Amino acid sequence: MLTGVNEIYRQLRQWRLPIFLAFTLLLLPTISRSVESSPFFEPYSEKHANGWIDWQNGLIYGIGRGYLDQNRSWPRAQGAADVIASGNILRLAAGINLDDRTTLESLDQGKVVIQLKALMRDRPQQSKNIEDVARPYWVVRVASIRGNDSLLAKLLGHLQASSPEWRNFPLRQEQSLLTDDNQPWLVLDARKLERSEPANPALFPRIISISGEVIHCVKNAEAAAVINRGVMQYVVSSASRQSLRSAETSLAHILAAADYYLSPPEAQAAAAKSQKRTPFMVMEVLATHGSARTNLVISTEDANQLKVEDKASQILKNCRVIILVSNLIAGHK
């Protein structure tokens, strides 16, 4: 009897595999290998006259113009443009909100601004030599907010060295939590907030409940995650909450389905007992909080659910947090 069952299963596999592979190939163009590059999201750019800040990818772009008629040669014009672009990066960085009360410019009574040149490491990004206009040169330089040699890494080192309050924060772990491609991400939808209280970007924003309880902040996060991801990422999206909640964009979900679909019946029965996870937890931001409107307020029910999820998957500790903002606030400063 057992031999007969196995023979039937073997025959089923012969036609189930081609069908599954064909189905997978149809889906592959829409599959994203990571939530951070999901087709649902576009970078949120905070635009200024002298450059812009990409809050999804953690980059500051500075624009500089070096004019040929003032510098007598193209190399000198480019050198002047580079200096101006680097200076504009420092100006943009100085205006970044650290939290709901402090900008980098006001941190330590302005002392950090003096050190920003040492904290920032910018590099050439783009240059154009436009010879058919009267004053034809401009360049763009870029500096990283996140990463091992970034503004955020240097700033945290400065805070830990200069302030006893920061000595043990963010949290340090022997093993990094960044290898978590199959874990969910929190998506906080702040698109419906009134223009008078938009969700303004910051390096160290907080998530708080409507009762005032702090649910997520930089001091509860793992250091490697803060430096490489940032406490939160800001994106623009036209996707509905429902489409995000039901999204299956991770390649890991397809591979897990393949493992289930093509495995023996006993393994399928065991796998069915495990709960299937979706890539996003989507919650509504009810309001912003703080003088700079950088803190995000969620309901008590969502806060409780988020605390449970953090214990299970370390979604907050590992900074797997995305904020959906409106295009209306781009360039608000």
Secondary structure, DSSP 8 states (H G I E B T S, - for coil): -HHHHHHHHHHHHHHHHHHHHHHHHHHGGG-BSSGGG-TT-EE-EEEETTEEEETTTTEEEEEE---HHHHSSHHHHHHHHHHHHHHHHHHHHHTSBSSSS-BTTTGGGGHHHHHHHHH--EEEEEEEE-TTSSS-EEEEEEEESSSTTSHHHHHHHHHHHH-GGGTT-SB--SS-S---TTS-EEEEE-TTS-TTS-----SS--EEETTS-EEE-GGGSBHHHHHHH-S-EEEE----HHHHHT---BHHHHHHHHHHHTS-HHHHHHHHTS----SEEEEE--EEETTTT-EEEE-HHHHHHHHHHHHHH-TTTTT-EEEEE-GGGTT--
